[in-house]
Amino acid sequence: MLITLANSQSNQRQVTNLVNRHRLNWSNQEICDLREMVGGHPYLVRVALYQVAKGRITLSR
């Protein structure tokens, strides 16, 4: 099931939480950039963070 959040601040907090769980030291701007790149799609955010954490991609790629 896909849940889309209408509240942008809640979504920001959730993504920030995921970034922290992946032990990434990202600024708020980097988190916003990621959300913008994937259109805020929860699955794509998760996959991107996993790939960055594993060193397979960087935010700039």
C-alpha positions in Angstrom: 0.0 0.0 0.0 1.3 3.4 -0.9 0.6 6.3 1.5 1.0 9.8 0.2 1.3 12.5 2.8 -0.4 15.8 2.2 1.6 17.5 4.9 5.0 18.5 3.6 6.5 19.0 7.0 5.5 15.4 8.1 7.1 14.1 4.9 10.2 16.1 5.6 10.5 14.7 9.1 10.0 11.2 7.8 12.8 11.6 5.2 15.1 13.1 7.8 14.4 10.2 10.0 15.3 7.8 7.2 18.5 9.7 6.4 19.5 9.4 10.1 18.7 5.7 10.1 21.0 5.2 7.2 23.7 7.1 9.1 24.0 9.8 6.5 25.1 13.3 7.6 22.9 15.4 5.2 21.9 19.0 5.4 18.2 20.0 5.1 19.0 21.2 1.6 20.3 17.8 0.6 17.2 16.2 1.9 15.0 18.6 0.0 17.1 18.0 -3.2 16.5 14.2 -2.8 12.8 14.7 -2.3 12.6 16.9 -5.4 14.6 14.4 -7.5 12.2 11.6 -6.8 9.0 13.6 -6.6 8.6 12.8 -2.9 7.7 9.2 -3.8 8.3 7.2 -0.6 9.6 4.0 -2.3 12.1 6.0 -4.4 13.3 7.9 -1.4 13.9 4.7 0.4 15.8 3.1 -2.5 17.9 6.1 -3.1 18.9 6.3 0.5 19.8 2.7 0.6 22.0 3.0 -2.5 23.7 6.1 -1.1 24.3 4.4 2.2 25.9 1.4 0.4 28.2 3.8 -1.6 26.7 2.8 -5.0 25.5 6.3 -5.9 25.9 9.8 -4.6 23.3 12.5 -4.3 24.8 14.4 -7.2 24.5 11.4 -9.6 
